[in-house]
Amino acid sequence: MVRTPTTRPTAAHDVAGRDPHAQEDHVTGSTATPAGTPAGTPSAGRDWPARATRSLRRYRVLALVTGAMLLVLCVELLMKYVIGVDDDVMRWVAWVPFAHGWIYVVYLVTVVDLWSTMRWGLGRLVTMVLAGVVPVMSFVVERTVHREGEAQVATGRPARRGVPVVPAR
């Protein structure tokens, strides 16, 4: 038996929130939009500003935390190699490199998430990745990325790949 989806119009006041252009499979009873996404789920176009705002928020938090941990790591390295602090003191800060490393991994995940959501170019990705390993750079890059990201969200759509949205000052 071959299943063939047929178009069945739905009422405009459907409480299930089904897409009026959804197709119903009469054998299974499931519906799907022409693009293959389940009916009732928001499309990428309408949901994009909310997703982008959440990605920007996650990126901002992780960029600030990563920047702070990088500064703490720099202090730890100065204490260890320049000042030559006792091993008794260094025992208390031995966790800093490990913490920064794991926080940086989570930061990279948020960077890739934001980059792909906003559809920015490869240069922006490289800059955002490097911001997590160059002291103080994460604070500067975060401010720029957040400002430009908010300007892009205000337009209501992702940028064409590699074409930046310049915010109004």
N, C-alpha and C positions, 0 to 999 in steps of 0.2 A: 504494500500500500504506500503510495507516494503522498507525502504531506505537502500541501500547497497553501501558503498563507494567502488569505484574501483580505482586502481592505474592508473594515467595518467602521463606519463613522460612529463616533461617541458623542454623547450629549455635551453641550457647552458647560453644563453645570455638574459634570462628573466629579464626585467627591474623591475618587481615587486619584485624581490629577492626571489621568491618562492623556497622552498626546492625541489630538484629533486625527493626526496622520499615521497613527500606530496601526500595525497589521496584527491580526489575531490568527494564530494557528488553531484551526478548528479541532485538530486531533488532541493537542496538549492543552489548549485553552490559554496559552501564554501569549503575551503581546510584546511586540518590539517595534521601535521606531524604524524608519527606513534605513537609518545608519547602523542598526543592529544593537543599539543600546536599549535596555529595558524601559518601557513606558513609565512615566512618572518621575524619572530621574532628570535633574536639570541638565540642560545641554552645556557644553563647554563654554559657549559664548555668554550665556546668562550667568554662569557660575564663576567665570574667570576673575572678576574683580574681588570676590570674596576669597578665592584661592590665593590670588596674588597678595592680598592684604595679609593673610595668615602667613604666607611665605616670607614677606617682608618683616613681619613681627618676629618670626623665628630667627631669621638671619640677624636682625638687629641685636637680639638678646645674645645669640652665640658669638657675634662679632665682638661685643663688649666684654663678654666673659673670656673669650680667647685672648683678646688684647690685654686684659688684666692679668691673666695667667702667664702670658708671655713676659710681661713686666716683672712678675714675681720670679719667673724662671731666670731672667737676666740678673736680678738681685742675688738669687741663689748661686749663679755661676760666678758673679763677682766675689761673693763671700768665699767660695771654694777655691777659685784659681788666682784671684788678685790679692784679696786680703789674707787668705790662708787661715781661715777660721778653724778652730779645733774640730776634731771628728765628733766630739760630744755634742757640739752645736749643730753640726751638719746632719746628725742623725734626725733632728727635728724637721729638717726641710728636705729630706731625701725623697719624699713623696711628690715633690713639685714637678720633676721632669715627667713622671708617669701620668700625673693628673693632666698636665698640659698636653701630652701626647694623645690621650683619649678624648679630651675636650676638642682638640684640633680635628680628630677624625669625625666627631659629630658636627663640627663646624663645616667640614668639607661636604658632608651630606646636605646641610642646609644651603650651602653655596650652590651646589649642583641643582637642588630643588628650585631655588629662586631663579637661577640662570635659565633653567629650562622653562619655568613658568612664564618668565618675562620675555623669553625668546631673544636674549641679548647675544652679541657676537662673542667669538672666541677670546678676543683681547680682554673683554670684561671678565670672563671666567678666570683667565690667567691672573689678572690683577687681584681679583677677590681671593683666589687661592694663596697668592703670595702675601696678601695682607695678614694672614694668620701666622706668618713666620718672620716678618720684619717688624721689630719693635715700633710701636706707636702707629704704624701704617694702618692697622685695622680700624683705629678710631677715625682716621681721615677718610679711608675708603668707605666705611660704614655710613658716614654722614652724606657723602656724595651719592652712594648707591641708594640710600633711603630716600633722599630728596628726589632723585630721578625716578625711582620706583613709584613714589607717590604721584608724581606727575603723570606717569604712564597709567597708573590705576585710574586717575581722574579722567583719562581719555576713554576708559571703559573697554579697552582691547589691548592685547599684547602687541608688541612692536613686530614689524617684519624683521626677520632674522638679520641681525647686524646693523639695523638702522636705529640709532639711539633716539629717545624722546627727550628733547631739551626742555627742562622746566622753566616756567616763567619766574623771574626773581621778584 
